[in-house]
Amino acid sequence: MKRKIILQALFLLIFSNVLGQRNVRVLSYKIDTIINNECYKWNYPSKDTMQVIISKMTSLSGEEHHGCYNNYSCDIKGEIIYAGIKYSYSLNAGGWVRLVSLDYSRQFLLACTDKKYFKYFISTKDCNGVSGGK
């Protein structure tokens, strides 16, 4: 168990360094929402703005994702080139994105932590009383 935690921490450290040098290009962009009152509140970003937002996002652990971020039925989905690798993505109105490589060998979460972009989400991180969006 201890070895697994050390390996995960090492992976995140190495991967964070790679992410710091990332280049993002959105290949496809489709708004995929279930129509409800929450989604009407979403000031979703344009394709170009989303590309910038994702390039500024930071790594998000599964534990932090489940404990600190809301999951709305409002998403933008498509394909993206991220750090030179092609992924499918799902950007959620809760201020986070899931990237999955096309061969399913890589999957990770990123979160919006830059207050400049909070206006593009219904909410953002709220486990520490920090909230953005509208």
Phi, psi and omega in degrees: 000314180298320179297319180298316179296318179296317179296320178296318179295318178297316178301314180297321179296311179296314183295324178298323177294321176295318182296329180297340181249021188286153174235132185242133174220117179279123181268324178216157190210114179223123177285124185232094183231154167266123184294117175205173183300323180296317183292332176296334180282345189285119174268070189294147183284154172291169179302314181294318179294320179299321178301317178293314181302312182297323179295338180264352183291157180246159181300143183228125178283158177299321180296316179293321179301311183287332183266342189234347185239140176280152178243108181261163177272026180242115183223158165242129184234157177165205178240150186214149168260122183228120182053038176082003182240141180274130181229158162268149182226159172219107177270121183261148179295352177278004175092023181219163179224143174250129176247133179228124179296153185296335176265007178065015180278342179229137176209134176203167182244146175230153181231147174280116179240358180268113184304335179301332185253001180302330182298345181269007182228152176294319176208168174227204184308129181228011180283339178249021181079007178266125181218143178236207180071205183265000000 
